[in-house]
Amino acid sequence: MFQYTQAQKRALRLLGGPAGHVMLFGGSRSGKTFALCCAILARAGKATGSRHAIIRRHFNGVKTSIGMDTLPKALHLRFPNWRAVYNQSDSVFRLANGSEIWLIGLDDAQRADKILGKEFATVYFNECSELDYSSVQTALTRLAQNCPEIRNKAFYDCNPPSKSHWAYRVFIQKLQPIDRTPLKNPGDYDAMLINPADNRENLPAGYIENTLGGLSQRQQKRFLLGEWLDDTEGALWRQSMIDSARVVNAPELVRVVVGVDPAVTAGEESDRTGIVAAGMGVDGDFYVLADRSIKTDPLGWCREVVKLYREYDGDRVVGEVNNGGDLIEGLLRQVDPDIAFRAVRASHGKIIRAEPAAALYEKGRVHHVGRFPELEEEMTGFVPLMSKDSPDRMDALVWALAELAKGGQRFILA
């Protein structure tokens, strides 16, 4: 027999309370999305003919995560006698009482404009860490359906990003994120922390201790403990900058490059070899595809480079040769004689190489296809002139982006 966790029971009371805006934040697999889907279904069942929107930055994400997983699961476990029909062409669940639950991805502008032309009783921003505030404000203008049975509400959830994100300022600091003035009605905004430990009985063995416990300390704060992260003062990258441009899938790619920041020794004190694949899409933006950085002997990382190059049908490998010289190209050609390789030399400091790449992120032109915790930690922790550790993954990323950008804008590295 199905039972909510104690944390989900508290969350549902909050979602059904007086606040018009409610956010559930916390670590990965904590039961946030399930509780929110149950709350929306309950509202849809109570108000005949009501409409409810579940919004995410990317349509593939909301379709896969919500439409094909959590929402059907909530229907089956919590409302087993309800009949809901999913219309795939419109991406809408229709209940027997005429209520509708629409799935919206803001990356599909034509579909989003069509759906957001309607009025809704509930707007749920799933993974709101990936959304910019202007998109949220626009969607909230559609929270305008007149349903006497229920009060119109906006729901939000996220794995908490950095404290510079609008969600932290609105729900935790109770400030307008643009001008930092106090919210006019702070009591209308409420939030609750819910973490994986609260959902332990529904998680596979070892997920908390091994999977989440194996993340870096910074990533554990976010995905295990549900803590809002401090931006590293002076860092070129912010977590919110990366999150806001993250995608589920890359578009068609016109060019793929594997960047390499090699280690030429394999001792315990040796650096890791940074190996990152990135591509340029038909839209002209850049997509980070994989991070296969590894600590091994030179021939071992060369095999990993060639494997990644072949996996993504790469056009070129670009590698820094300050320390290895001709040895690096020679080892790569031992593994694959036909590999396209270009050697690069870093004649100036890392800040000169990294700043143009960070500028592309600031413009929203670099998208991580999925999550790369170790790479993102290096990026958000890198402070020019202060960082002592060699950011191997970051350097490999920067070389790959530099090579991809050569044909477009000016991108000075050395």
Backbone hydrogen bonds, N-H to C=O, Kabsch-Sander energy under -0.5 kcal/mol:
donor,donor_aa,acceptor,acceptor_aa,energy
9,K,5,T,-2.1
10,R,6,Q,-1.9
11,A,7,A,-2.5
12,L,8,Q,-2.6
13,R,9,K,-1.8
14,L,10,R,-1.9
15,L,11,A,-2.8
16,G,12,L,-1.7
17,G,14,L,-1.4
21,H,188,D,-2.3
22,V,154,A,-2.2
23,M,190,D,-2.2
24,L,156,Y,-2.4
25,F,23,M,-0.5
25,F,192,M,-2.5
26,G,158,C,-1.7
28,S,223,F,-2.4
30,S,27,G,-0.7
35,A,31,G,-1.8
36,L,32,K,-2.2
37,C,33,T,-2.5
38,C,34,F,-2.2
39,A,35,A,-2.1
40,I,36,L,-2.2
41,L,37,C,-2.4
42,A,38,C,-2.4
43,R,39,A,-2.0
44,A,40,I,-2.7
45,G,41,L,-2.5
46,K,42,A,-1.7
47,A,43,R,-2.0
48,T,46,K,-0.8
49,G,97,N,-0.7
50,S,47,A,-1.8
52,H,100,E,-1.9
53,A,122,T,-2.8
54,I,102,W,-3.0
55,I,53,A,-0.6
55,I,124,Y,-3.4
56,R,104,I,-2.3
62,V,58,H,-1.8
63,K,59,F,-2.8
64,T,60,N,-2.3
65,S,61,G,-2.7
66,I,62,V,-1.4
67,G,62,V,-2.3
68,M,63,K,-1.4
70,T,65,S,-2.3
71,L,66,I,-2.1
73,K,69,D,-2.1
74,A,70,T,-2.6
75,L,71,L,-2.3
76,H,72,P,-2.4
77,L,73,K,-2.6
78,R,74,A,-2.5
79,F,74,A,-0.9
79,F,75,L,-1.0
82,W,79,F,-1.7
84,A,82,W,-0.5
85,V,94,R,-2.5
87,N,85,V,-0.6
87,N,92,V,-3.0
88,Q,86,Y,-0.8
91,S,87,N,-1.5
92,V,87,N,-1.5
93,F,101,I,-2.7
94,R,85,V,-2.7
94,R,92,V,-0.5
95,L,93,F,-0.5
95,L,99,S,-2.7
96,A,83,R,-1.1
98,G,95,L,-1.8
100,E,50,S,-2.7
101,I,93,F,-2.5
102,W,52,H,-3.3
103,L,91,S,-2.7
104,I,54,I,-2.7
104,I,102,W,-0.5
106,L,56,R,-2.2
107,D,57,R,-1.3
108,D,105,G,-1.5
109,A,107,D,-1.1
112,A,108,D,-3.0
113,D,109,A,-2.7
114,K,110,Q,-1.7
115,I,111,R,-2.5
116,L,112,A,-3.1
117,G,114,K,-0.7
118,K,115,I,-2.1
120,F,142,R,-3.0
121,A,51,R,-3.4
122,T,51,R,-1.0
123,V,153,K,-1.8
124,Y,53,A,-3.2
125,F,123,V,-0.6
125,F,155,F,-3.1
126,N,55,I,-2.4
126,N,124,Y,-1.0
128,C,125,F,-0.6
128,C,157,D,-2.8
130,E,127,E,-2.0
131,L,128,C,-1.5
136,V,132,D,-1.5
137,Q,133,Y,-2.6
138,T,134,S,-2.1
139,A,135,S,-2.3
140,L,136,V,-2.2
141,T,137,Q,-0.8
141,T,138,T,-1.0
142,R,139,A,-1.8
143,L,140,L,-1.6
144,A,142,R,-2.2
145,Q,120,F,-2.1
147,C,145,Q,-1.0
150,I,147,C,-1.2
153,K,121,A,-2.0
154,A,20,G,-2.9
155,F,123,V,-2.4
156,Y,22,V,-1.9
157,D,125,F,-1.7
158,C,24,L,-1.4
163,K,229,L,-2.7
165,H,162,S,-1.8
168,Y,165,H,-0.7
169,R,165,H,-1.6
170,V,166,W,-2.6
171,F,167,A,-2.5
172,I,168,Y,-1.8
173,Q,168,Y,-2.1
175,L,169,R,-3.3
176,Q,181,T,-3.4
180,R,176,Q,-1.9
183,L,174,K,-2.1
188,D,185,N,-2.2
189,Y,186,P,-1.7
190,D,21,H,-2.6
190,D,188,D,-0.5
192,M,23,M,-2.0
194,I,25,F,-2.3
198,D,195,N,-1.6
199,N,196,P,-1.8
200,R,197,A,-0.9
202,N,199,N,-2.0
203,L,200,R,-1.7
207,Y,204,P,-1.9
210,N,206,G,-2.5
211,T,206,G,-1.6
212,L,207,Y,-2.7
213,G,208,I,-1.1
214,G,210,N,-1.0
215,L,212,L,-1.5
220,Q,216,S,-2.6
221,K,217,Q,-1.7
222,R,218,R,-1.1
223,F,219,Q,-3.1
224,L,220,Q,-2.1
225,L,220,Q,-2.4
227,E,221,K,-3.9
229,L,161,P,-2.3
232,T,380,T,-0.5
235,A,232,T,-2.4
236,L,382,F,-1.4
237,W,379,M,-0.7
242,I,238,R,-1.4
243,D,239,Q,-3.0
244,S,240,S,-2.2
245,A,242,I,-0.9
246,R,243,D,-1.3
247,V,368,H,-2.3
254,V,280,M,-3.0
255,R,280,M,-1.1
257,V,278,A,-3.0
258,V,316,R,-2.3
259,G,257,V,-0.6
259,G,276,V,-3.2
260,V,318,V,-2.2
261,D,274,G,-2.3
270,S,267,G,-1.4
273,T,294,I,-2.9
274,G,261,D,-2.2
274,G,272,R,-0.7
276,V,259,G,-2.2
277,A,290,A,-2.2
278,A,257,V,-2.6
279,G,287,Y,-2.6
280,M,255,R,-2.4
281,G,279,G,-0.5
281,G,285,D,-2.6
282,V,252,E,-2.0
284,G,281,G,-2.0
286,F,365,R,-3.2
287,Y,279,G,-3.0
288,V,367,H,-2.6
289,L,277,A,-2.5
289,L,287,Y,-0.6
290,A,277,A,-1.4
292,R,275,I,-2.7
294,I,273,T,-1.9
296,T,294,I,-0.7
300,G,297,D,-0.5
301,W,297,D,-2.2
302,C,298,P,-1.9
303,R,299,L,-1.8
304,E,300,G,-1.6
305,V,301,W,-2.3
306,V,302,C,-2.5
307,K,303,R,-2.4
308,L,304,E,-2.1
309,Y,305,V,-2.6
310,R,306,V,-2.4
311,E,307,K,-2.3
312,Y,308,L,-1.9
313,D,310,R,-1.3
314,G,309,Y,-3.5
315,D,256,V,-3.1
316,R,256,V,-1.1
317,V,340,A,-2.9
318,V,258,V,-2.5
319,G,342,R,-1.9
320,E,260,V,-1.9
321,V,344,V,-2.4
325,G,321,V,-1.8
327,L,324,G,-1.7
328,I,325,G,-1.1
329,E,325,G,-0.6
330,G,326,D,-2.2
331,L,327,L,-2.4
332,L,328,I,-2.3
333,R,329,E,-2.2
334,Q,330,G,-1.1
335,V,331,L,-1.2
336,D,332,L,-2.6
339,I,336,D,-1.6
341,F,339,I,-0.7
342,R,317,V,-2.5
344,V,319,G,-2.4
347,S,345,R,-0.9
352,I,349,G,-0.8
353,R,349,G,-1.0
354,A,350,K,-2.7
355,E,351,I,-2.1
357,A,353,R,-0.6
358,A,354,A,-2.5
359,A,355,E,-2.1
360,L,356,P,-1.4
361,Y,357,A,-1.6
362,E,358,A,-2.3
363,K,359,A,-1.4
364,G,361,Y,-1.8
365,R,360,L,-2.5
367,H,286,F,-2.9
369,V,288,V,-2.5
369,V,367,H,-0.6
370,G,247,V,-1.7
370,G,368,H,-1.5
376,E,372,F,-3.0
377,E,373,P,-2.1
378,E,374,E,-2.0
379,M,375,L,-2.3
380,T,376,E,-2.7
381,G,377,E,-1.4
382,F,378,E,-0.6
382,F,379,M,-1.0
383,V,381,G,-0.7
386,M,383,V,-2.2
387,S,383,V,-2.3
392,D,390,S,-1.9
395,D,391,P,-2.7
396,A,392,D,-2.2
397,L,393,R,-2.3
398,V,394,M,-2.6
399,W,395,D,-2.4
400,A,396,A,-2.1
401,L,397,L,-2.7
402,A,398,V,-2.3
403,E,399,W,-2.1
404,L,400,A,-2.2
405,A,401,L,-2.3
406,K,402,A,-0.8
406,K,403,E,-0.6
407,G,404,L,-0.6
408,G,405,A,-1.8
